[in-house]
Amino acid sequence: MGQADLRFGGSSGVAVAKSKAPTVDEAVAELVAQLPSDELALVLVFLSPCYDPHRFIAEITRHFADTPVCGCTTAGELAPDGWDENSVVAMTFSQADFNAVVRPILNLANFRVEDGRRIGSELRHELLRTTSEVSGGNPFGLVLIDGMCRREEAVMSALYASLDNIPIVGGSAGDGLRFERTWVFFDGRAHTDAALLILLNTSLPFRVFKCDNFEPTTQKMVVTEADIEQRVVKELNAEPAAAEYSRAVGIIDAKLDPFSFASHPVLVRVGGSYYARSIQRVDPDGSLRFFCAIDEGMVLTTATSCSLVGATRDAFAETRDQIGDVSLYIGFECLLRRLDAEQHQLSREMSELYRQNRVVGFHTYGEQFGSMHVNQTFTGVAIGRRPT
């Protein structure tokens, strides 16, 4: 085993660092001190919005001048020591175990499906041309996207269709609980109204996963009036949306807040499976603003919750059964899962579970899995260990 392998921990080609330093300069210095600086395929960073995103990405890119540096802002960080806030988490991927190619998708307000398919196809072919150095490798993809762009569904559908069944997962960038502006990082700059497609090829075992803790009930609601472009539902079952939602889930609409929505998501059935469609907030006129795309005529099913801790623990166990011991999980977890855990006093237990299983990533405004954009879900990729 070479020196480079030892710097990456010996078990996989990923090194992880975290900082809670109060300034950008101090945070970057702490991360650089903890991470390898050469023989790298990719640097990935997840940054709290308490830091200036422009200064941070410019500074850390300067330190890793020969390596692509990508990332985004967060609604909370999944750090090596558990759930956190007001921090930055970084990962470096070794050239010995990974090849990586990256492409930005800019100007999402004018995104066209044919552009997404072209970008995905071009990047897939670029990865194929550069994978000879990783013998026996297999590819997977990560997508980071502006969490306020309202274009996730179109982007994921276009990319997935172009990648020839390469599995992809990802997260929508966050802005804490402010919901004002989110950023993705590429080429030394912070971009809004943008996304990143990252394709990696590795000889290590891996598995993409999706985990939630909800089951459908028999209670249905039909979207009868909506502003589709803004993801706003004005009426459910021909009644004011907030009032009808409150009646269906059994809570008083005057008390609707992020914790209410975290505990009572609605589900949409797609291809025989149910996916959460979470509500961001109530507008002053009683409309409901969603994190995911909605449409008139869409049938929403209320959900009942299972054990958050139990469902997550089962997902980790299933992954171990499939690929053996896991070196780390790169995770994208909905902000509403964290709020739900806080409301039910499960934050400490969930944080410890993530620490034990070496989950690194961020809390999102939405999660990507295959062609789908979902909510109230924990998605990601588990990286196995190098064979001994």
N, C-alpha and C positions, 0 to 999 in steps of 0.2 A: 504494500500500500504506500503510495507516494505522499509527499508532504501536502500536496493540494487536497488529497482525499482526507487527510487528518484535519485540515482546516474546515472541511465540510462535515466533520463529525464521524466520518468513516462509514456510515450506514446508508447515506444517500447523497445526492449532489446538491442539496439545498442547505444553505446556512441562513439563520434567522437572527434578527436583532430588534431591539426596541429602545425608544427613548421617551422620557417625559420632561426633557429639559425645557426651560421656559422660553428660550429664544431659538430661532431657526439655526443660527450659527452653532449654538451649543448642541442642538439636536442632531444636526448633520455630523458634527465632530464625533459625537457618541456612537452613531451608527457606523461611521467609517472605521472607527477603532475596533468595532466588534466583528466586522465583515471582511472576507477575502476581497482583494482588490484587483486580481488578475485571473486569467483563465476562466472568464465568466461568459455565459451565454445571454444572461438577462438579469436585470435588477428590477424588483417589483416593490413598490412602496404604497402604503395606505396611511393617509395623513388626516389627523383631526383638523376640523375647520378652525380650531383656535390658532393655527399657524397661518402665515401668509403663504398661499399656495404658489404664487409666482416666485417669490424669493427662495422658497424651499426647493422647488424642482430645479431652478437654475443652479443653486449651490450644490445640490447632491449630484446633478449631472456633471458638473465640473470635476468632481472627485472620481467619477466613473466614466471618464471621457471616451474610453474605447468600447463601452458596453451600452446597449439600449437600456434606458431607464424609463419605466412605465409605472402607472399607478393612478390613484384617484383620491378624492376627499371622502370622508366617512360620516356615518351617524353613530360611531362608536367603533372601537378596535377590538379584534380578536388577537390577543397578544400571547406570547409564550407562557406567561403566568396567568392567563385567564382573560375574562372580559375587562375592558378598560375604556377610558375616555381621556381626551386631552393628551394624546400620545401619538407616536408614529411608529409603525411596524414596517420592517424592510426584510426582503429575502433576496438572496443571490443564488443563481442556478449555475452550476459548473459546466464548462464545456465538455468535460469528460463524460457527463451523463445526459446532457441536453443539447439539442439544437433549438434555436428560437428565431422566429421571424415575426415582425410586427407591422401592422398597417393601420394608420388612423382613418377614421371616417368623419369628415368635417361637414359643417353646415347641415346638420340633421333636420333643420326646419324645412329644407328642400330635398330631403332624402328621397331617392327613387329606388325601387326594388331592383331594377336592372343594374344600378350602380353597386348596390350591395352584393349582388351575385357576381358581378365582375371582380370586385375586390376580393371576395372570398375565394374565387377560382384562381385568381392570380397569386394570392398568398399561399394557397395549397400547393400550386406548382413550384413556387419558390422554395417551400419547405422540402418538397421532394428532391429538388436539386441540391439541397445542402445537408441531406441526412446520411450521406455515405460514411461520415465519421462516427456515427452512432450505430454500430452493427446490431441488427435484430430489433431495432427500435419501433415504437408505435406512437402515433400522434394523438394529441388532444388539444383543445382550444380553450382559451379564456377570453371573455368579453367584459370590458369595463365601459360603462356608458353613462352619460349625463343623466342624473336621476330626476331632472326636471324637464326633460326634452319631450316626453310623451310620444316617443317614436320607438320604444323598445320592441313592440310586437313586430312592426314592419322590418326592423333591422335584424332581429333574430330569425324571422322566417326566411328572409333573403339569404343571410349568411349560411344557415343550416342547409338550405337547398343546394348551395354551391360547394359544400365541403366533402361530398362523397362519403357521408356517414362518419366523418371524424366527430367524436363526441365533444360537445362544447358546454361549458357552464360559465357563470359569471354573476356580476352584481351591478346594480345601479348606484352610482356615486351618491354620497349623502352630504348633508349640511347640518349635522346635529338634529335638533328639533325645530330649526328655523324654516326649512323648506323654501329658501330664497334662491340660492345659486350653488351649483355643484361643479366640480372640475375634474377633468381627466388629464393625465400627464404624459407627454410624449415629446421627444426631441428637445428637452430642456425648457419646455413651455407648458403652462397650464391652459387648457382649452375648455370652453363651455360650448354647448350645442354640438357635442362631438362624442365619438366612441372609439374604442381601440379593439382590434382583433389581434390576439396573440396566439400563434400556433407553436406548440412545442413538440418535439420528437424525443423520446427517451427510451433507453434500454431497460429502465426500471419498471417493475409492475405498477399499475395504477388502476383506479376505478373512479368513475364519476358517480355521484350519488345525489339523491334528493330525499329530504326528510320533512314531514310535517306531523301534526298531532291532532288532526280533525277528521271527523266522520260526518257524512251527510245525514240530515234528518228528512222527514217527509214534508217540511214546511217550505213552500215555494213562493217566490215573488217574481213578477215579470216586469222588466223595465218598459214602461209605457210612454215615457218622455225623457229625452236626454240630449245634452250637448255633447255629441260624440267626440269632436275635436278637443274639447277641454276635459273630457272624462268626467263629466258632471251628470248625475242622474237627478232629474227633477221630479219624476213621479215613478212610484212602484205600485203596481196593481191599481193604476189610475187614482192613487192617493198621493199627497205630499210625501216625498221620499223619506225624509228623516222620521216623520211620524209613523209611516208604515213599517220602516225598518225596526224602529223601537218596539212596535207592537209585535212584530214577528219574532224578535229575539227576547222579548220580555223585559225590556228596560224602559225607563222614562226618557223621552227625547231631550228634556232639559238637562239631563246629566250626560249626554253624549260627549265623549272626549277621547283622546288617543287610547286610553286604557280600555274604554268600552269597546272600541273597534278591535283592539288587540285580542280581547276575550271572545268577540262575537263576529268572526269573519263570515263572509258568504262564499259559496263555492259555485263554480261553473263546471259542467260536465263536458269534457272534450275527449272524443275517442274512447269512451268507456271508463275514463278516469276523471276524478274530481280535482280541481285546482282552485286555490284560494284567490279571491278577488277582494283585496282589503280596501277599506275606506280611509282616506287621509284626513278629512275634516268635514264638518257641517258648515255650509255657507249661510250667511245671514237670512236668505230667503227660504231656508229649510231644505235646500238641495244637498246632495251628498257628492263629494268630490273623491274620486277613486285613484288609487295608485296604478291600476291596470286599465287597459282599454275596455270600454263597455259599448253596448249597442242597443238600440230599441228592439224589443222583442226578445232580448236575452233573458233566459230563465236563471234566476239566482236561487240557490238552495242554502238555507241556514245550516249551521254546523254545530255539532257537539264536540267538546274537546276531550281528548284522551290525555294521558300523563305526558307532559312535555319532557320531563327527565327520562321517563321510561322509553318513549319513542326514539329519543336521541341516542340513548344507550343501545337500543336495539339496532339502530343504523350503524353504529360503530362496530357492533358484534358481527353484523352481516358483512361488512366490508372486510373485517379480519378473516372471516370464513372464506371469502373469495380470493383475496390476494396475500393472505398471511400477515405477518407483523407489519404495521404501518409506521413509516418514518415520520410523516406529518400529514395533516389535512390542510389544504388551502380552502378556506371556507368563506361562503357568502351567506350571511344570515340576516333575515328581515328585522328591521328596527322594531316592528310590532311583536316579534317573538321575545325580544329583550323586555319590552314594556309589559308583556303578559307575564313573564317570569318575575318582574319586579312587583307587579300587582299581587301575585300569589306567593310572594316571599320565597322565590326559588332561584334568585339571582346567584347567591353564593354557591348553591349546589350545581347549577349549570356552569358557572365559571370554573369550578373545580373539575367538573367532568371534561370541559374543554382543555384545561391545563393538563390533565392526566393523559388525554389522547392527542396532545400536541397539535391543536387547531390554531392556525394562523390565518388572519384575514380581516374582514370588517363587517359591521352592521350596515345594511343597505336600505335603499328606498324601493327595492324590488330585486328579484333573483331571476337568473336566466338558466334554463335547463333544456338542452336540445333546441327545438324550434320555439319553445314556450317562454313567455315572460310571466312570472308568478309572484305571489306575495305570501307572507307569513310562512316562509319555507326556509330550510337550511340546505343549501346546495354546495357543491364543490368537487374537488378531486382529491382522492387519497393517494399518496405516493408511497409505494412499498420500499422495502429495504434491498440493498444490493446483495446478491447471493454471496455467501461466504465460500 
